[in-house]
Amino acid sequence: MNFDFDKWADLAQQDPAAFEALRKEIIEETIKGFPSDARRSMDGLQFRIDMERRKSKNPMGSCIRLSNMMKERLYTDSHPVTGAMGDSNCSFDASAQEKKEGEIIPLRKPAGG
C-alpha cells in the first residue's frame, strides 16, 4: 500500500467521518491479510488500540496511551519474567518519571589493597 500523508491529512481535516471510515476499512483489510491463526490476535490488539483511543480526551492523550501500550508490550516481550511479575519499580507513566534525589556515596579502595 502506498501511503500519501498529505491525502490522509486533508481528508481528516475536510471530512473526519470519511477519514475514520476509510481508516477502519484499511485496518480490517490489513487484518484479513494475516494468516487465520493470527487474525484473532490482531483483532484483539486492534480492539485494545480502539479502547485506548476511546479513553483519551484528545489526540495527544491517545498517542501517549498507545506509546505506553507499545512500551509495556516491548518490556514484557523482552523481559518475560519481570514483566509477568508486574514489577512495581517499572513505570511507563510519563507523569511518574519525576526527578529523584539521593545521597551519593563515594567508592574508595580498601586500605592496604
C-alpha positions in Angstrom: 0.0 0.0 0.0 1.3 3.4 -0.9 0.7 5.9 1.9 0.1 9.5 1.0 0.3 11.5 4.2 -1.0 14.7 2.7 -4.1 13.0 1.3 -4.9 11.5 4.7 -4.3 14.8 6.5 -6.5 16.6 4.1 -9.3 14.0 4.4 -9.0 14.2 8.2 -9.5 17.9 8.2 -12.1 18.1 5.5 -14.2 15.1 6.3 -13.4 13.4 9.7 -16.2 10.9 9.3 -14.9 9.7 5.9 -11.4 9.6 7.3 -12.5 7.4 10.2 -14.5 5.1 7.8 -11.5 4.7 5.5 -9.1 4.1 8.4 -11.3 1.3 9.7 -11.6 -0.2 6.3 -7.9 -0.2 5.7 -7.3 -1.8 9.2 -9.9 -4.5 8.6 -8.4 -5.3 5.1 -4.9 -5.5 6.7 -6.1 -7.9 9.4 -7.9 -10.1 6.9 -4.5 -10.4 5.1 -3.0 -12.2 8.1 -3.0 -16.0 8.4 -6.1 -17.2 10.0 -4.3 -18.3 13.2 -3.0 -14.7 13.7 -6.3 -12.9 12.9 -7.8 -13.4 16.3 -4.7 -11.9 18.0 -4.7 -9.0 15.6 -8.4 -8.3 16.2 -7.7 -8.4 19.9 -4.8 -5.9 19.5 -6.9 -3.6 17.4 -9.7 -3.8 20.0 -7.2 -2.7 22.7 -6.0 0.1 20.5 -9.5 1.3 19.8 -10.3 1.2 23.5 -7.2 3.2 24.5 -8.1 5.8 21.8 -11.7 6.0 23.1 -10.5 6.6 26.7 -8.4 9.5 25.6 -9.7 13.1 25.7 -7.6 14.3 22.9 -5.2 13.1 20.1 -2.1 13.7 22.2 -3.6 11.6 25.1 -4.3 8.9 22.6 -0.8 9.0 21.3 0.7 8.7 24.8 -1.6 5.8 25.7 -0.7 3.9 22.6 3.0 4.7 23.1 2.8 3.3 26.7 1.0 0.3 25.4 3.8 -0.4 23.0 6.4 0.1 25.7 4.6 -2.3 28.0 4.5 -4.9 25.2 8.1 -4.4 24.4 9.1 -4.7 28.1 7.1 -7.9 28.7 8.4 -9.5 25.4 12.0 -8.5 26.2 11.8 -9.4 29.9 9.1 -12.0 30.3 9.9 -13.0 33.9 10.0 -9.5 35.4 7.2 -8.3 33.1 4.9 -11.1 34.0 5.6 -10.5 37.7 4.3 -6.9 37.3 7.5 -5.3 38.7 6.2 -2.2 40.6 9.6 -0.5 40.1 9.0 -0.3 36.4 6.6 2.5 35.3 5.7 3.6 31.9 3.6 6.5 33.1 5.4 9.7 31.9 4.0 11.6 34.9 5.6 9.1 37.3 9.1 9.8 35.8 10.0 12.6 38.2 13.4 13.6 39.3 14.5 11.8 42.4 17.4 12.9 44.5 19.5 10.8 46.8 22.8 10.7 48.7 25.9 9.9 46.6 28.3 7.6 48.4 31.9 7.8 47.1 33.5 4.4 46.5 37.0 4.1 48.0 39.6 1.4 47.7 40.1 -0.6 50.8 43.1 0.3 52.9 46.1 -2.0 52.2 44.6 -3.2 48.9 
